[in-house]
Amino acid sequence: MSTQTAVTAPPLTAQGVTAQAGSRSLIVSLSRCLVVAVLLLGILLRFLYLDADPYYSEWVGYITDEGRWTTHARGFALFGPTFEANWSLHLYLAPLYQLSNYVIFSLSTVSVTTSRLVSAVAGSTLLVAFWLLTRRVASPAAMLVGLTLLALEMDLLVLSRLAIPEMAVMALHLLVYALIVATPGSLGRLALAGCLQAIAVGTKATALPTFAIFVLVVLARPSAPGDRGRLRSLAAFSAGFAGPFAVAVLAWWLCCYPQGIEKTLRTIRMFVGPPSVYMAVEFFFTDSLASTINAWAVALWLAIVGWMSSDDVDPRLRRLLWTATIWWVAYSVMMLGLPYFPNRYKAHVFIAVAICIAAGLTLFQKVGLAGVGAVLARGRGLAGALRLGLIALPTAVFLAPLLAAGVGWALAYPSRFRLRLLCIAASLALTVWILDRRRRRGRSNIFYVTFPVITMIAWWTLRWTPLSAFPFWPSTSFLTHAGWWAAFLLATGLVTGLTNRSVSRAGAPGDTRLVPVGAMACIALSIASVAPGYVNPHYSMRGASRHLGELLSGYGGAVSALYADGLFNENKLRYVTILGAPDWRAIRPEVLVTVFYSGDSEGILEREYCLVQRYSLYVSPEFFRSHPQFDPSRDAVTARVYQRTVGGCPRRAS
């Protein structure tokens, strides 16, 4: 790797000091302007083309779930007391979310746009709340990185544009956290935080376990002037939560129990089970969301390095860092410990991560590379070893694929999960040994601080080049993978060496520029990721729903929807949810609208039904790139309308 010496600032003259001050002022002003621009851009993107098809790489189940999470609101708004739902799980789980949509539908109309308004408003509220929480504590450049994560990260942006309750819960959780952490000494505000947590549970019941996380935050937050004691604070927070929660449980008991509750509980129990350590660790290697989490984890790692290297921490920054760390660690344990925890649930962790990034990078800017290097140089004993391990970890991860390729070529052994873990462990041990040896010889280890950041940005950039076909881990063609991966690491290593040399010559301004430059790279790459969905928007769901309403306008009964619930938000048809193939085969509905697989193993549709219409629904190419097990030509999503008939089909869909 690199052999450069410690990053030190050259002697300064009076003119040099003035130039440095001017450079810092310019960087701060630019960062503040970019913060406002990203905030406004994030809000705009949440409302622009709101009724377009999602450009999403993780999930196509929104075609079903957008209808199910709004079906009761839609039904009562269109049909009033005459509406009857055959499955009430989504009403039991999200009564306040359904109520919010009912109010919007009643004041306006039922449409794809209005069904997504709650999420768009919640996503915008999340951005404004984050800005208000961090603007007086974090540096503009550090806040810019955290805001970019929340405003432009693909998953959070798409979840802000879907008619599902995830983003509403995220916004409420950030408000709960802000009331707990940013307003010490007020029991009334802690009680309000508990009340908002109860509202979050009413918005979606899956938010209930996070009550325990916020209890930990209340108990573990560092004390501040005006605090009334941890137990009194916990009592106020719990009382604020318990009151509305008890009223809601009583209302549910009187109104809904026991109608369908046994079936609902059986469904919920399917998603709860003992954790699997293997699956938890494997997530970071194989899950489609892993690349996104791992990329932002480098920014989180750099924030932790800044925290580790700072001795004099602003009390407000310390509160944010400590409490947000408790939040994301506890949430990570929960999300990796449950067998059913889809990626739209995992995306909640980005809120706490963004807070840690904003606070930690602020400290990193204050300490600078020279300060980090000084801390690494004087570290001894267990604490010093842990610091070296923290610094070495991301570099070791980037070196591990090269080691895996070598092992795979030498032993003709495929790159399996256990081999990857062993290669990371071996690479980490080697990297820590190198760092310790350099430290003992009085040489700088700053290279290993900047190298992971530059390498991650370079790896993120490769998505837009022909080299995007190369995976991170080798599976075949070990020599080819080893060759191009070694060339990639060599190139990023050279860029890192040049960057460190430039920072060394610039002194303090060089340190100051590192975070803003990284933030601008994140902004550019994030915009490149989300831009295709806005440059060429598609409206297949909206068009299919409208045409379906026209096609069945003369039908007076209820349409049966098998995974097609999201295709009724642009029409006024009555429909009922069919939960699975056995149900529709037993019911034999007059009209069946199905998406994905109908499960017609007995050939009933061929014998007793006519295919009246077929709709091709848009799915982003990113989804098939992220899920190579699906073939776009074979697994293209289509909606099909079947009508039961006797004596043959009058017509076929073209």
N, C-alpha and C positions, 0 to 999 in steps of 0.2 A: 504494500500500500504506500502511503505517503511518508516522507521523512522530514516534513517541514517542522521548523521550530515553533515555539509558542507564539501565539498571536499577540503582538505587543504594539502599542501605538508609538509613532515617532514623536520626537520632541516638537512642541507646538510653540509658535510665535503668537503675538497678539493678533496678527492677521489670520493665522490658522484657527485660533479660537473663534474669531468672528465668522470665518467661513463655515466652521463646524456648526455654530449656532444657526446660521442661515440655512444650512443643509437640513438640520433637524426640523426647523420650522417649516420648510418646504415639504418635507416628508409627512409631517403631521397634518398639514393643510390638505395635501393630496389624499391622505388616508381618510380624513374626515369627509371630503367630497365623495370618495368612493363608498364610504359607509352609507351615506344618504342615497347614492345612486343604486347600490345593491338593495337597500331596503325598499326603495320605490320600484325597482325592477322586479323584486320578489313578489310584491303585492300585485303588480301589473300581470305577471305571468300566472297568478292564481285565478284571475278573472278573464284573461284573454282567451277567446275561443273555448269558453267553459263547457259548451255542449259538444265539443269534438271528442272523437275516440281517444282514449288514453294512449300515449306513446310510452309504454312501460315494458321493462325487460323481465319483471319478476313474476307476474301473475296475470292470468286471463279470467280468473274467477269473478272479476268485477261484473262481467256480463250477467252473472246470476245474483251476486250479493247486492248490487246497487238497487235492485228491485226489492229484495227481501228486507233490507234495512229501512225501506220507506213504504212498504206495502200497507201497513196500517194507517199511516198518515195519508197516503193516497186514497185508500178505501173510504175512510171517514170523510175526507174532503170532497170526494166525488159522489158518494152514495149515502152519506150520513148514517143514521141509526140502522139502515137496512144492510149495512156492510157486515159480513161475517167472514172471518178468516179461519181456515182449516188448520193453521199451524201458527202458534203464537210465541214461538221461541224468541224471535227478534223483538217482539214487544216486551216480553219479560226481561230481556237482557238490556234493552236500550229504550226505556219508556220516555225519558226526557228528550232523547234525540228524535224519536218519532213525534213527540209533541211539538218540537221546534219546526219540523218539516210540515206538520199539520197546519200550524199558524201561517207559514209561508204559502202553502198550497191554498189555504182559505183566502188569504189576502190577494193572491195573484192567480196562478193557474198551475196545473201539474205539467211539468216539462222536465227534460234532462237538465236544463239550466237551473231551474228553481230547486230541483232535488239536490243539486251540488252546492247551493249557496251557503249552507251552514258550514261545510268544510272549507270553502274559499274564505269566508269571513274569519273562521277560526285560524286558518293558516296565516292570514294577514295579522290577526291579533297576536299570534305567537311571535312573529317577527318584531312587531312594535314593542311587545313586552320584553323581549330579549334586549332590544336597544335601550329601553328605559332602565333595565336592571344593570347593565354593564357600562353605560356611557360615562358615568362619573367615577368609575373604578378602573376599568381596563383602558389601555392605550388604544388610540384609534386603529392602529395597524393590527393589534391583537384582536380587537373586537371585530375587525373586518373579516378575519379568518373564520371566527365563530359564526358570524352572520352569513357568510358565504355558504357554510355548511347547512344552515337552517333554510336559507332562501333559495339556493340553487341546486342542492343535492336532489338527484332524480326521484328517489323514493318519497321524500318529504314533499316535493313539489306535486307529484302525482296524487299522493294521498290527500292533498289539499284541493284536488279537483275531482274527487270521487264521492259519491253519495254513500259513504260509510262513516261510522262515528269515530274513527281513529284520531283524526286531526282535532276534532272538538275536545277529546280527552287530553291530547297533548297540550293544547292551549290552556286548559283548566289546570293541568299539573304544573305548568310553568308559573301560572298565577299563584297557585298554592305555595310553591317553592319561594317565590319572590316575597310573599307575605311572611313566610317563616324566617327567611334569612335577611332580607333587606330592611326590615322594620323591627329592630330589637326593642324590647321594653314594653310593647303594647299587647296586653292580653286580649284586648278586643280584636286586634288584627289577627292574632293567632286563632281565635275562635272563628273569625271570618275565613281563615285558611282551611280550618276543619270543615266549615260549611261548604266551601268550594270543592273540597275533596268528596263530600257526600254527593254534590251535584255531578261530579265526574263519574262516580259510581252509578248514579241514575242515568247518566248519558250512555254509559256502557258498563255493565256489571263486572267485566273483566278488569276494571280498574280497582276493584276491591283490594287485591293483595298489595297494591302500592301504598295503602294506608300504613302498613307496617314499615315500609321504606321511609315514609315521611315522619313516622314516630322516631325512627333512628336519627333522622336529620334533626328533629327538635331536640332530642337528648344529647346528640354529639356535637352540635354547633358550638364553636368557641364563644365564650361569653363576651358581651359588649356592654358599654354603659347603659343603664336603664333596664337590663334584664332582671326578671323577677324570680329567677331560679328555674332549673330545668323541670322539676316536678310540677310547679305551678304552670309553666309554659305547656307542658304535656297535658295537664288537666284542662287548660283552656282550649287547646287544639282538639282534644278528644271530645270535649263537651260540644264544640261547634260541629263536629262530625256526627256525634251520637243523636242529637236532636232531630235533624232532617232525616237521617237514616232510619231512626225508629219510626217516624211518621210514615215514611215511604213503605217500610216493611208492613206496618199495620194496614195501610191502604191496599197494598197488594194482597194481603191475607183476606181482607173483607171482600175485595172485588174479584179476585182471580182464583183463589185457592178453593177447591182442588182441581179446577177445570184445566185439564191438560198438563198439570204440573209434573205428574209422574213421568210422562213422556219427555218433558223438557229436562228433568233431572237425569233421566237415562242418557239423553243426548250429551249433556254437560259432562257426565262421568266418563264418556268416551275420550274426552280430551285431557283427562287428569290421570297421572300415573307416576311411578317412581322414576327418578332421573337416571340417565345413562351417561357415565363419564366418557365412554367412547364416542357417543354421538356429540357430546358437548365439545370435545377437543376436535373432532372431525369437522365441525362447522367451519372453523377457520381455514380449512383446506379445500372443502368441496362445495360448500353452499354457494348459491348464486349471489347472495348478498355479501359474501366474505371479502371479495375484492374491494368493495366500497368501504366496509368497516376497516379492513386492514390499511387502506390508503389514509383514511382520516385518523387511524390509530397512530400513524407517524407524527401527525400534528399534535395529538394528545401526548405522545412520548416526549416530544420536544418541550411541551408545556410542563411536564413533570420534571424534566431536566432543569428547566428554569427554576421551578419550585425547590428542587433539591439543592440548587447552587446558591439560593438566596438566604442570607441570615436575617436580614431586616425586612420583614414582610408587613406590608400595610394590613392592619386588622381587618379591613373590609375585604381585601383580596384573600386573606387567610380564611375568612368565613366562607367565601365563595368556593375556594379551592377544596377545603375540607368537606363541606356539605355536599357539593356537587360530586366529589369523588365517592362519598358514601352512596349517593344516589345511583351513579352509573355502575359501581361495583355490585351493589345489592340487586339492581335490576338485571345485570348480566348473569348473576347466579340464578335468578328466577327464569330468565329467558332460555338459558342453556340447560336448566334442570327439569323443564316440563317437556313431555313428549310431543304435545301439540302447541307450537308457538311459532306461527307463520311469520314471514319476514315483515309483514305490515305491523305486527306486534313488536318485533325486534327494533324497528325504526324508532320507537319511542326513546331508546337509549341515546340517540343523537342529541337530545335536548341537554342532558347533563354533560355529555361530552363537549358540546359547544361552549358551555359555561366554563368548564375546566380549561379548554383551549384558550378562551379569551383571557382568563385570569392568569394562567400559567405563562402564556407567551408575553404578557405584560412584564412579568418578573424576568423572563429570559431577556427581554430588551433592556431592562435595567441592569442586569448582571453582565450581559455581553459574553462573547466567546472567551475573552480573556478571564473573566470571572469564573466561567465554567471550567476552563483549563486549570485555574488555580485550585479550585476545589478538588478536581481529579488528581492533581499533583500531590496534594498533602494528605490524601485519604490513606488511612492505614487500618489494619484489623478487619473485623467483620463489616463495619460500615463502609470502609473503602472497597472491599470486595463486592459488596452489594451495588455500590455506585458503578464500579467497572462493569458488573454484569448488566446493569440497566443500560449503560452506554453501548455495550457490545451487542445487545440483543438484536436490534434491527439489522445491523451489519451482518451478523451471523445468519439471520434469515435469508438475506440476499445472497450470501455465499453458499448456503445449503444446496440449492439446485445444482450448482457446479459439482459439489461433492456427490450428490445423488446420481448425476449423469456419469461420473467416473465409476462409481460402484456398480451402476447398472451395466456399463460397458464391460467392466472387468469380470463380473460374475454372471453376465447375461440374465440379470434379475430385474423384473419390472419395478417401476417406482411405486411401490405400495405405500399405504398410509404409515405403517410402522417404520418402514425405511426412511420416510421423510422425517419422522420424529427423531430417529437415531441420527440422521444427518444434521438436523438442527442442533441436537445436543452436542455432537462432536464439533460442529462449527462454532458453537457458543464457547465451548471449553477452549478451543484454539484461539478464538478472538480475545477472550479474557486473558489468556496467557500472554498474547502479544501486547495487549494494553498494559498489563502489569509490568512486563519486561521494559516497555518504553518508559513507563512512569519511573521505574527504578533507575533508569539511565538519565532521568531528567529531561526527557523529550516530550513534546506536546502530543496529546491525544485528541486535539480539536478536530482532526480529520474525521474521526468516527462520530462526531456530532453533526457535521454538515453533510457527510456522505449519504446517510439514509434519506435525508430530505430531498437532495438533488436526484438521487436514484429513483425515489418514488415518483417525483414529478416527471422524470424521464420515462418511467414505466407507464405512467398514466398517459403520457403523450403518444407512446407507441401504439395506442389503440387506434390512432388515425393514420397509421402507416401500414404497408404490406406486412410488416413484422408482427402485426396483431395476431396473425395465425399461430405464432409460436406461444406455447403455454408457459406458465411460470415454472411448473415442475415437468421434468422429462418423463415420457412414458415409452417412447420408441425413438430410434435414430439418436442414440445417446451421444455419439461423437458430434453430430451436427448440432444438437442442442448445446453441448459443452462448448463448442467453438463459438457459436453466436452469443451465448450467455457470457463467456469470458470476454468477448469483444465489447459487449454492452457494459459490463462492470469496469473494464479498462477505460472506456470512454467517459463514463460517469465519474470514475476516479480522477481522471485528468481534469475534468471540469471542476471537481471539488478542490483539487490542488490549486488551480488557477483562481477560484473564488476565494479560498483562504488567503492566498498571496495578496489578492486585491484588498481584502478586508484588513490584512495586516498593514498594508501601506496607508489605507484610508483612516485607520484608527477607529475611534468611536462612531463616526458616521457610517463606516462600513457595517458595524454591528447593527446600527439603527436601520439600515436598509434591508437587512436580511429578511425580516418578517414581512414588510410591505411587498417586497419582490415575490416572496412565496405566496402572499395573499393574492397578488395580481395573477400569478400563474394558476392558482386554484380557481379564480373567477373565470379566466379564459377557458380553462379545461371544462369547468362546470357548464358554462354557456354552450360550448361545443357539444356537450352531451345532451342537453335538453333542446337545442335549437331545431333538430329535425322535426319534432312534433309540432312546432309552430310555423316552420317554413312551408310545410305541406300538410295542413290538417285534414283529417278524414272525418266523415260524419255517418258512418255506416249504421251505428246503433240508432241514432236519431232518425235516419231515413227508413230503416226497417220498422221501427216502432210506428212511425206515421203511416207507412203503407199498410202495416198490419191493421191499424185502426180503420183504414178505408176498405181493406179487403173483407173484414168481418163486421162492417158497420150494420149489416142487416141481421146479424146473429144476436138473439136475445138472451142466450144462456151464458154461463161462465166458461171461459176458456181455461183449459188446463195447461199449466206451464211447467215443463220439466227442465230445470236449470236455465230457463229463459225469462226469469222474473224481471231482469233489467230491460226488457224490450217492451215494457208497458208504461213507461214514464212519458211518452209522447202521444198517448191515446187515452180514451175513456172507456176502454173495454173492462168488463168484469173478468177477473181471472182468479184461479185458485192455484196454490203451490202444490206440485206433485213432488214428493221427497225422493222417489226412486222408481226404477223400472217396475218392481212388483206392484206398486200402487196403481200405476196407470193400466197395467195389464189386468188388474182386478176390477178397476172402475170402468174401463172401456169408455173414456170420455168422447163426447161428440166431436170436439175440436181439441187437438193437442199441438202445442208449440214446443219444440224441443231444440236444445243446443247441446253441443258435444255429442254424447252417446246416448241413444234411446234405450239400449239394453233389450233390443227385440230379438232375443235368441230363438223365439218360437215362430217368427215370421208373421206375427199378428198384423203388423202395419201393411205388409204386402197383400194379405188376404182381405182385410176388413177396412182399410183406409186408403184414401187418395192423397197423394202428395200434391197439395194445392199450390204451395209457393216455397221457394228457397231463397234465403238471403245470405250473401257472403259478408261476414263481419270482419272488419279490419283488425289485424293483430300486428304490432310493430315488429320489424325484422330483428330488433334487439332481443325480443323474447326468444326467438329461435336460435340466435347466437348464444344466448345465455343458457339455453336448454338444448344442447345438441342431440339429446335423445329423441326430440320431436322432429319430424320431417315436415317442412312447410307445405309441400305438395300433398302429403297424405293427411296431415293433422290440421289443415286449414279449418278455421272455425266457421261453421255455417249454421244458420237457424232454419228449421224446416217446419212448415205448417201442414198438419194432417187433418183431414176431415173424414169422419166415419161415414161410410156409404154402403148401400145395398145394391147389388147388380152392376158393379163395375164403376170405374172412375169417369166422370164427365169430361175432365181435362187434366192435363199434366203440366207441371211447371216447366217453363222454358229454360 
